[in-house]
Amino acid sequence: MGFTYTPGKWTPWVEDTKACVRGYHFCRTALDLLDWPGPAIWECEVAGRVLPHGNKGVAQSLRIVRRLDEWNDHTARQFARDCAERVPQEAKAARIISIATDNPAWLAAFETASAAAEEVAREMAWSAARSAEDRDEPWPVESWRPSWEEVRKAAWNVERQWQANRLAQYLHGEGEKK
């Protein structure tokens, strides 16, 4: 069942919201936006009870306020480049950059961000693993030794937060302009 949003007009009220079933889904932060790519980004206001659900929120009603014109082909490509440039190894960076140039700008931005975050997280996890192996003394408690997956996930979260902050800069008109 489709719904057409009209900027400035509140959507019909949904009494019993349920994530991914009923209600109006929206991104709460730039971090949420990284998981919901699109060629346009719209600012909205929400009303009623808001249910947080992972990388989105669900509201009883919302109103589209405005399209964020700061998100365009140029800023999408620049954001993709910013993310790709953080990948430490040149060969992997080249693969990431090809993602940035072989897709529509909006898709390239989000696909590049995801691939770059994975590469940065993997490199950071390897670096942490090597540092742990180089320790001269044993871990005081073996269970304190972080697992590969814990380190990779922490590194992923750090990189995604950097990306969210950078995306927010672009959406506030603070990114590089040409």
N, CA, C and O of each residue as an XYZ file, in Angstrom:
712
protein
N       0.857     -1.166      0.000
C       0.000      0.000      0.000
C       0.897      1.222      0.000
O       1.634      1.450      0.959
N       0.846      1.994     -1.045
C       1.686      3.175     -1.167
C       1.038      4.398     -0.549
O      -0.172      4.444     -0.326
N       1.859      5.366     -0.284
C       1.372      6.620      0.287
C       2.162      7.743     -0.358
O       3.380      7.651     -0.507
N       1.468      8.797     -0.739
C       2.135      9.953     -1.313
C       2.249     11.030     -0.242
O       1.253     11.480      0.326
N       3.488     11.428      0.016
C       3.733     12.482      0.999
C       3.615     13.836      0.327
O       4.113     14.036     -0.781
N       2.959     14.755      0.997
C       2.837     16.119      0.515
C       3.587     17.022      1.483
O       3.202     17.136      2.646
N       4.657     17.668      1.015
C       5.399     18.557      1.914
C       4.472     19.563      2.591
O       3.618     20.178      1.952
N       4.666     19.714      3.912
C       3.880     20.659      4.696
C       2.590     20.099      5.261
O       1.959     20.737      6.103
N       2.181     18.908      4.812
C       0.911     18.326      5.259
C       1.182     17.112      6.158
O       1.996     16.249      5.827
N       0.491     17.063      7.289
C       0.644     15.924      8.200
C       0.017     14.682      7.584
O      -1.017     14.757      6.920
N       0.650     13.547      7.812
C       0.124     12.268      7.333
C      -1.034     11.834      8.221
O      -1.151     12.293      9.358
N      -1.890     10.952      7.710
C      -2.975     10.433      8.557
C      -2.409      9.741      9.807
O      -1.351      9.113      9.761
N      -3.121      9.870     10.896
C      -2.702      9.317     12.187
C      -2.775      7.795     12.165
O      -3.746      7.220     11.672
N      -1.751      7.151     12.698
C      -1.728      5.690     12.854
C      -1.757      5.413     14.352
O      -0.824      5.758     15.078
N      -2.827      4.792     14.801
C      -3.019      4.586     16.243
C      -2.063      3.545     16.830
O      -1.408      3.798     17.841
N      -1.988      2.399     16.204
C      -1.209      1.283     16.769
C       0.038      1.043     15.911
O       0.042      0.169     15.044
N       1.089      1.824     16.157
C       2.298      1.695     15.345
C       3.065      0.429     15.689
O       3.072     -0.033     16.830
N       3.707     -0.113     14.670
C       4.566     -1.286     14.857
C       5.654     -1.203     13.791
O       5.366     -1.092     12.600
N       6.897     -1.259     14.233
C       8.028     -1.126     13.303
C       7.917     -2.115     12.158
O       7.602     -3.290     12.349
N       8.179     -1.618     10.984
C       8.188     -2.399      9.742
C       6.808     -2.933      9.348
O       6.694     -3.727      8.415
N       5.766     -2.501     10.053
C       4.406     -2.950      9.743
C       3.461     -1.762      9.584
O       2.839     -1.593      8.535
N       3.353     -0.926     10.647
C       2.430      0.212     10.648
C       3.121      1.428     11.238
O       3.844      1.333     12.230
N       2.889      2.556     10.617
C       3.461      3.802     11.102
C       4.368      4.407     10.045
O       4.582      3.834      8.977
N       4.888      5.562     10.366
C       5.728      6.299      9.428
C       7.177      6.187      9.871
O       7.544      6.629     10.960
N       7.982      5.599      9.027
C       9.380      5.333      9.338
C      10.247      6.500      8.882
O      10.032      7.069      7.812
N      11.223      6.844      9.702
C      12.092      7.975      9.403
C      13.468      7.739     10.027
O      13.621      6.929     10.941
N      14.449      8.455      9.520
C      15.800      8.401     10.080
C      15.908      9.466     11.156
O      15.544     10.622     10.945
N      16.410      9.061     12.306
C      16.527      9.984     13.434
C      17.825     10.776     13.397
O      17.883     11.906     13.882
N      18.866     10.182     12.821
C      20.193     10.808     12.823
C      20.884     10.539     11.492
O      20.408      9.751     10.675
N      22.011     11.206     11.291
C      22.813     10.944     10.093
C      23.323      9.505     10.105
O      23.511      8.908      9.045
N      23.548      8.946     11.289
C      23.981      7.549     11.377
C      22.899      6.628     10.804
O      23.214      5.669     10.099
N      21.637      6.913     11.100
C      20.533      6.142     10.508
C      20.531      6.271      8.989
O      20.290      5.294      8.280
N      20.800      7.475      8.492
C      20.767      7.713      7.043
C      21.742      6.827      6.278
O      21.492      6.480      5.123
N      22.853      6.458      6.914
C      23.834      5.615      6.225
C      23.241      4.280      5.795
O      23.732      3.657      4.854
N      22.186      3.834      6.481
C      21.552      2.556      6.152
C      20.344      2.688      5.233
O      19.783      1.677      4.810
N      19.938      3.901      4.921
C      18.752      4.116      4.092
C      19.066      5.085      2.956
O      18.611      6.228      2.970
N      19.840      4.633      1.977
C      20.237      5.545      0.901
C      19.070      5.934      0.003
O      18.100      5.192     -0.156
N      19.195      7.097     -0.565
C      18.201      7.562     -1.520
C      18.744      8.737     -2.298
O      19.690      9.392     -1.860
N      18.154      9.011     -3.454
C      18.627     10.127     -4.275
C      18.267     11.481     -3.678
O      18.847     12.497     -4.060
N      17.316     11.510     -2.744
C      16.917     12.759     -2.090
C      16.818     12.499     -0.590
O      16.514     11.387     -0.156
N      17.076     13.532      0.183
C      16.916     13.451      1.628
C      15.970     14.571      2.030
O      16.151     15.729      1.656
N      14.959     14.196      2.800
C      13.930     15.144      3.209
C      13.946     15.301      4.725
O      14.108     14.322      5.454
N      13.782     16.509      5.186
C      13.649     16.775      6.620
C      12.175     16.616      6.978
O      11.296     17.020      6.216
N      11.910     16.021      8.151
C      10.523     15.851      8.569
C      10.367     16.185     10.043
O      11.342     16.240     10.792
N       9.122     16.407     10.445
C       8.736     16.539     11.842
C       7.859     15.348     12.160
O       7.142     14.852     11.292
N       7.909     14.885     13.396
C       7.094     13.731     13.782
C       6.154     14.132     14.910
O       6.416     15.077     15.655
N       5.056     13.394     15.018
C       4.071     13.663     16.064
C       3.617     12.341     16.675
O       3.679     11.279     16.054
N       3.161     12.454     17.910
C       2.666     11.279     18.606
C       3.785     10.446     19.197
O       4.910     10.916     19.370
N       3.462      9.229     19.497
C       4.442      8.313     20.084
C       5.459      7.927     19.014
O       5.090      7.615     17.882
N       6.734      7.949     19.377
C       7.815      7.564     18.476
C       8.481      6.317     19.040
O       8.953      6.307     20.176
N       8.511      5.279     18.235
C       9.180      4.047     18.636
C      10.563      3.998     18.000
O      10.670      4.011     16.774
N      11.619      3.944     18.799
C      12.936      3.725     18.197
C      13.027      2.262     17.768
O      12.582      1.371     18.492
N      13.591      2.022     16.617
C      13.718      0.648     16.137
C      14.993      0.527     15.307
O      14.984      0.777     14.102
N      16.076      0.147     15.955
C      17.341     -0.028     15.250
C      17.792      1.252     14.582
O      18.060      2.255     15.244
N      17.874      1.208     13.259
C      18.395      2.342     12.494
C      17.292      3.246     11.948
O      17.444      3.859     10.891
N      16.194      3.320     12.671
C      15.080      4.181     12.253
C      14.162      4.429     13.440
O      14.303      3.817     14.499
N      13.232      5.329     13.238
C      12.172      5.552     14.195
C      10.846      5.346     13.490
O      10.770      5.422     12.263
N       9.798      5.086     14.262
C       8.459      4.905     13.718
C       7.537      5.853     14.477
O       7.467      5.812     15.706
N       6.832      6.706     13.739
C       5.961      7.709     14.352
C       4.507      7.478     13.965
O       4.197      6.795     12.989
N       3.622      8.075     14.770
C       2.199      7.977     14.479
C       1.795      8.904     13.332
O       0.821      8.643     12.626
N       2.542      9.974     13.158
C       2.299     10.886     12.039
C       3.595     11.643     11.772
O       4.433     11.807     12.659
N       3.739     12.096     10.542
C       4.882     12.954     10.230
C       4.507     13.930      9.134
O       3.530     13.767      8.403
N       5.339     14.950      9.065
C       5.134     15.990      8.053
C       6.483     16.263      7.401
O       7.477     16.506      8.085
N       6.505     16.219      6.084
C       7.713     16.564      5.337
C       7.872     18.078      5.400
O       6.962     18.826      5.042
N       9.039     18.517      5.862
C       9.290     19.951      6.000
C       9.930     20.509      4.737
O       9.446     21.483      4.160
N      11.030     19.879      4.314
C      11.720     20.382      3.125
C      12.694     19.340      2.607
O      13.146     18.459      3.338
N      12.999     19.466      1.343
C      14.050     18.660      0.735
C      15.392     19.311      1.069
O      15.527     20.532      0.984
N      16.373     18.511      1.445
C      17.694     19.042      1.744
C      18.469     19.157      0.435
O      19.060     18.189     -0.044
N      18.452     20.350     -0.125
C      19.114     20.592     -1.402
C      20.625     20.441     -1.309
O      21.303     20.298     -2.326
N      21.150     20.473     -0.091
C      22.590     20.279      0.095
C      23.017     18.877     -0.348
O      24.189     18.659     -0.654
N      22.071     17.920     -0.384
C      22.361     16.568     -0.852
C      22.082     16.532     -2.345
O      20.928     16.559     -2.771
N      23.141     16.471     -3.134
C      23.017     16.473     -4.586
C      24.125     15.588     -5.159
O      24.906     15.007     -4.405
N      24.195     15.484     -6.468
C      25.208     14.617     -7.080
C      26.626     14.996     -6.659
O      27.456     14.124     -6.399
N      26.898     16.286     -6.592
C      28.252     16.710     -6.222
C      28.587     16.318     -4.784
O      29.639     15.729     -4.533
N      27.697     16.642     -3.834
C      28.015     16.317     -2.438
C      28.004     14.816     -2.204
O      28.760     14.323     -1.367
N      27.165     14.077     -2.925
C      27.159     12.619     -2.786
C      28.503     12.036     -3.239
O      29.074     11.179     -2.564
N      28.993     12.503     -4.372
C      30.294     12.016     -4.860
C      31.434     12.452     -3.927
O      32.368     11.687     -3.684
N      31.354     13.664     -3.416
C      32.398     14.135     -2.501
C      32.382     13.308     -1.212
O      33.439     12.942     -0.698
N      31.203     13.018     -0.698
C      31.081     12.177      0.497
C      31.672     10.791      0.224
O      32.385     10.240      1.062
N      31.373     10.237     -0.945
C      31.936      8.931     -1.318
C      33.461      8.997     -1.344
O      34.128      8.099     -0.831
N      34.015     10.051     -1.935
C      35.474     10.215     -1.963
C      36.049     10.341     -0.555
O      37.076      9.738     -0.243
N      35.389     11.121      0.291
C      35.858     11.281      1.666
C      35.961      9.927      2.364
O      36.940      9.647      3.055
N      34.945      9.097      2.176
C      34.941      7.772      2.805
C      36.031      6.885      2.217
O      36.742      6.198      2.950
N      36.160      6.901      0.895
C      37.158      6.058      0.229
C      38.573      6.450      0.628
O      39.440      5.587      0.765
N      38.811      7.727      0.813
C      40.154      8.193      1.155
C      40.611      7.728      2.532
O      41.804      7.779      2.832
N      39.690      7.279      3.367
C      40.061      6.807      4.703
C      40.508      5.346      4.691
O      40.994      4.842      5.703
N      40.348      4.665      3.560
C      40.792      3.279      3.450
C      42.309      3.277      3.356
O      42.868      3.937      2.480
N      42.997      2.544      4.248
C      44.449      2.660      4.339
C      45.257      2.033      3.210
O      46.358      2.506      2.929
N      44.770      1.016      2.567
C      45.588      0.333      1.565
C      45.158      0.742      0.162
O      43.975      0.695     -0.175
N      46.138      1.146     -0.656
C      45.844      1.696     -1.975
C      45.050      0.749     -2.872
O      44.122      1.180     -3.556
N      45.401     -0.519     -2.875
C      44.707     -1.461     -3.758
C      43.236     -1.563     -3.371
O      42.360     -1.580     -4.236
N      42.971     -1.631     -2.079
C      41.586     -1.708     -1.629
C      40.889     -0.380     -1.868
O      39.709     -0.352     -2.216
N      41.605      0.719     -1.685
C      41.018      2.033     -1.927
C      40.595      2.169     -3.381
O      39.561      2.775     -3.666
N      41.370      1.620     -4.302
C      41.019      1.689     -5.725
C      39.691      0.982     -5.980
O      38.869      1.475     -6.752
N      39.470     -0.173     -5.339
C      38.201     -0.891     -5.488
C      37.053     -0.047     -4.931
O      35.981      0.029     -5.530
N      37.286      0.575     -3.801
C      36.268      1.414     -3.186
C      35.963      2.611     -4.085
O      34.800      2.973     -4.268
N      36.990      3.216     -4.637
C      36.790      4.378     -5.508
C      36.012      3.983     -6.760
O      35.222      4.776     -7.271
N      36.227      2.763     -7.260
C      35.459      2.332     -8.440
C      33.969      2.243     -8.107
O      33.131      2.522     -8.964
N      33.630      1.861     -6.881
C      32.225      1.853     -6.466
C      31.687      3.277     -6.537
O      30.549      3.504     -6.948
N      32.515      4.224     -6.134
C      32.094      5.621     -6.095
C      31.865      6.197     -7.482
O      31.093      7.144     -7.633
N      32.511      5.652     -8.491
C      32.382      6.221     -9.826
C      31.481      5.414    -10.747
O      31.067      5.923    -11.788
N      31.164      4.164    -10.396
C      30.399      3.293    -11.287
C      28.903      3.246    -10.989
O      28.186      2.460    -11.608
N      28.416      4.060    -10.064
C      27.007      4.039     -9.670
C      26.444      5.454     -9.695
O      27.200      6.426     -9.705
N      25.097      5.572     -9.704
C      24.518      6.911     -9.541
C      25.073      7.535     -8.261
O      25.378      6.819     -7.308
N      25.202      8.832     -8.232
C      25.882      9.520     -7.124
C      25.338      9.130     -5.755
O      26.115      8.819     -4.853
N      24.008      9.142     -5.583
C      23.435      8.861     -4.263
C      23.747      7.442     -3.826
O      24.067      7.212     -2.660
N      23.658      6.476     -4.751
C      23.946      5.089     -4.402
C      25.439      4.905     -4.167
O      25.846      4.186     -3.254
N      26.239      5.548     -4.980
C      27.692      5.469     -4.815
C      28.102      5.947     -3.435
O      28.977      5.354     -2.804
N      27.481      7.008     -2.965
C      27.838      7.566     -1.657
C      27.638      6.539     -0.554
O      28.525      6.346      0.276
N      26.508      5.889     -0.533
C      26.201      4.971      0.557
C      26.903      3.628      0.397
O      27.339      3.042      1.387
N      27.019      3.131     -0.835
C      27.746      1.881     -1.070
C      29.231      2.055     -0.744
O      29.851      1.172     -0.152
N      29.785      3.184     -1.131
C      31.188      3.467     -0.844
C      31.409      3.579      0.657
O      32.377      3.036      1.188
N      30.517      4.281      1.336
C      30.651      4.431      2.791
C      30.660      3.068      3.475
O      31.492      2.813      4.345
N      29.749      2.204      3.088
C      29.681      0.876      3.702
C      30.939      0.058      3.420
O      31.511     -0.540      4.332
N      31.366      0.031      2.164
C      32.570     -0.740      1.803
C      33.809     -0.164      2.477
O      34.674     -0.911      2.934
N      33.896      1.159      2.539
C      35.051      1.790      3.186
C      35.068      1.486      4.673
O      36.123      1.200      5.239
N      33.910      1.548      5.308
C      33.850      1.243      6.745
C      34.303     -0.183      7.012
O      35.001     -0.444      7.992
N      33.911     -1.100      6.147
C      34.328     -2.497      6.321
C      35.841     -2.627      6.186
O      36.474     -3.318      6.984
N      36.424     -1.977      5.195
C      37.879     -2.057      5.005
C      38.638     -1.403      6.157
O      39.631     -1.947      6.639
N      38.170     -0.236      6.597
C      38.832      0.453      7.709
C      38.707     -0.398      8.972
O      39.674     -0.554      9.717
N      37.525     -0.943      9.211
C      37.322     -1.782     10.398
C      38.224     -3.010     10.362
O      38.818     -3.377     11.376
N      38.328     -3.644      9.197
C      39.185     -4.829      9.073
C      40.647     -4.461      9.359
O      41.342     -5.179     10.078
N      41.102     -3.350      8.798
C      42.486     -2.925      9.014
C      42.738     -2.587     10.480
O      43.777     -2.945     11.035
N      41.789     -1.901     11.104
C      41.949     -1.561     12.519
C      41.946     -2.821     13.382
O      42.703     -2.910     14.348
N      41.106     -3.789     13.044
C      41.059     -5.034     13.814
C      42.369     -5.809     13.669
O      42.883     -6.352     14.647
N      42.910     -5.859     12.446
C      44.200     -6.528     12.246
C      45.291     -5.843     13.056
O      46.121     -6.505     13.679
N      45.285     -4.530     13.043
C      46.277     -3.777     13.797
C      46.158     -4.066     15.292
O      47.169     -4.253     15.970
N      44.940     -4.103     15.805
C      44.725     -4.402     17.222
C      45.157     -5.833     17.541
O      45.739     -6.086     18.596
N      44.874     -6.767     16.632
C      45.271     -8.164     16.854
C      46.787     -8.290     16.903
O      47.331     -8.996     17.751
N      47.466     -7.600     15.987
C      48.934     -7.643     16.003
C      49.487     -7.042     17.290
O      50.448     -7.562     17.856
N      48.889     -5.957     17.750
C      49.327     -5.336     19.002
C      49.115     -6.275     20.175
O      49.967     -6.366     21.059
N      48.002     -6.965     20.193
C      47.721     -7.913     21.286
C      48.727     -9.056     21.282
O      49.160     -9.503     22.344
N      49.103     -9.536     20.095
C      50.085    -10.625     20.005
C      51.466    -10.165     20.441
O      52.259    -10.971     20.929
N      51.766     -8.887     20.273
C      53.079     -8.353     20.627
C      53.219     -8.044     22.115
O      54.289     -7.630     22.561
N      52.149     -8.241     22.886
C      52.235     -7.977     24.329
C      53.294     -8.872     24.958
O      53.400    -10.052     24.624
N      54.067     -8.308     25.860
C      55.104     -9.081     26.544
C      54.549     -9.862     27.721
O      55.151    -10.840     28.164
N      53.422     -9.440     28.219
C      52.848    -10.137     29.365
C      51.496    -10.719     28.986
O      50.845    -10.227     28.065
N      51.071    -11.753     29.682
C      49.755    -12.333     29.375
C      48.636    -11.399     29.840
O      48.843    -10.524     30.680
N      47.459    -11.606     29.277
C      46.300    -10.836     29.719
C      46.027    -11.200     31.173
O      46.086    -12.380     31.520
N      45.725    -10.215     32.048
C      45.476    -10.523     33.457
C      44.354    -11.543     33.621
O      44.434    -12.434     34.467
N      43.339    -11.409     32.831
C      42.238    -12.368     32.816
C      41.988    -12.677     31.342
O      41.744    -11.770     30.546
N      42.049    -13.940     30.987
C      41.942    -14.313     29.573
C      40.656    -13.785     28.943
O      40.650    -13.428     27.765
N      39.581    -13.730     29.701
C      38.310    -13.259     29.127
C      38.361    -11.771     28.783
O      37.466    -11.271     28.100
N      39.392    -11.052     29.243
C      39.531     -9.648     28.885
C      40.067     -9.483     27.476
O      39.927     -8.419     26.875
N      40.681    -10.534     26.948
C      41.224    -10.447     25.594
C      40.059    -10.255     24.621
O      39.154    -11.087     24.560
N      40.084     -9.153     23.860
C      38.954     -8.932     22.946
C      38.990     -9.923     21.785
O      40.055    -10.293     21.291
N      37.811    -10.336     21.369
C      37.738    -11.225     20.212
C      37.901    -10.401     18.939
O      37.702     -9.186     18.932
N      38.265    -11.088     17.872
C      38.389    -10.440     16.566
C      37.086     -9.721     16.217
O      37.108     -8.573     15.775
N      35.979    -10.380     16.411
C      34.692     -9.798     16.037
C      34.374     -8.565     16.889
O      33.823     -7.591     16.376
N      34.709     -8.594     18.167
C      34.470     -7.425     19.022
C      35.294     -6.225     18.548
O      34.793     -5.103     18.482
N      36.541     -6.472     18.225
C      37.412     -5.386     17.766
C      36.936     -4.860     16.423
O      36.876     -3.647     16.222
N      36.594     -5.762     15.491
C      36.116     -5.339     14.180
C      34.819     -4.540     14.307
O      34.645     -3.523     13.636
N      33.922     -4.995     15.158
C      32.649     -4.289     15.340
C      32.877     -2.904     15.951
O      32.251     -1.929     15.535
N      33.764     -2.820     16.925
C      34.072     -1.520     17.529
C      34.673     -0.575     16.482
O      34.317      0.601     16.419
N      35.579     -1.099     15.672
C      36.202     -0.280     14.622
C      35.156      0.154     13.590
O      35.170      1.298     13.134
N      34.252     -0.759     13.222
C      33.163     -0.441     12.294
C      32.322      0.705     12.861
O      31.994      1.654     12.148
N      31.977      0.610     14.141
C      31.149      1.641     14.759
C      31.850      2.997     14.775
O      31.220      4.030     14.542
N      33.145      2.990     15.047
C      33.912      4.243     15.040
C      33.906      4.852     13.640
O      33.682      6.052     13.481
N      34.150      4.028     12.635
C      34.187      4.542     11.262
C      32.811      5.028     10.813
O      32.706      6.074     10.172
N      31.760      4.285     11.141
C      30.409      4.712     10.755
C      30.037      6.016     11.453
O      29.341      6.847     10.869
N      30.485      6.208     12.680
C      30.203      7.470     13.360
C      30.929      8.619     12.662
O      30.371      9.705     12.505
N      32.184      8.375     12.241
C      32.890      9.409     11.485
C      32.109      9.741     10.213
O      31.937     10.912      9.872
N      31.637      8.704      9.510
C      30.887      8.915      8.279
C      29.598      9.697      8.544
O      29.244     10.595      7.780
N      28.903      9.353      9.623
C      27.663     10.053      9.962
C      27.949     11.529     10.242
O      27.200     12.406      9.811
N      29.033     11.796     10.963
C      29.398     13.185     11.243
C      29.728     13.933      9.951
O      29.357     15.095      9.785
N      30.429     13.256      9.042
C      30.789     13.896      7.767
C      29.539     14.142      6.923
O      29.393     15.204      6.319
N      28.646     13.166      6.885
C      27.391     13.323      6.147
C      26.591     14.495      6.717
O      26.038     15.292      5.959
N      26.525     14.605      8.032
C      25.806     15.712      8.661
C      26.419     17.052      8.263
O      25.696     18.027      8.056
N      27.745     17.106      8.155
C      28.383     18.352      7.709
C      27.894     18.730      6.313
O      27.577     19.891      6.054
N      27.834     17.745      5.415
C      27.345     18.034      4.061
C      25.890     18.490      4.093
O      25.519     19.429      3.388
N      25.063     17.832      4.905
C      23.649     18.174      4.942
C      23.389     19.536      5.579
O      22.333     20.132      5.364
N      24.332     20.021      6.348
C      24.239     21.365      6.922
C      24.987     22.406      6.093
O      25.181     23.540      6.530
N      25.404     22.005      4.892
C      26.068     22.940      3.995
C      27.498     23.252      4.381
O      28.047     24.261      3.939
N      28.121     22.401      5.203
C      29.482     22.646      5.663
C      30.515     21.826      4.907
O      31.701     21.881      5.234
N      30.089     21.067      3.905
C      31.023     20.267      3.132
C      31.712     21.111      2.080
O      31.412     22.291      1.900
N      32.641     20.475      1.395
C      33.378     21.158      0.336
C      32.430     21.483     -0.811
O      31.661     20.618     -1.230
N      32.466     22.668     -1.312
C      31.583     23.082     -2.412
C      32.388     23.385     -3.651
O      33.508     23.890     -3.575
N      31.796     23.064     -4.817
C      32.432     23.369     -6.102
C      31.412     23.965     -7.023
O      31.731     24.299     -8.164
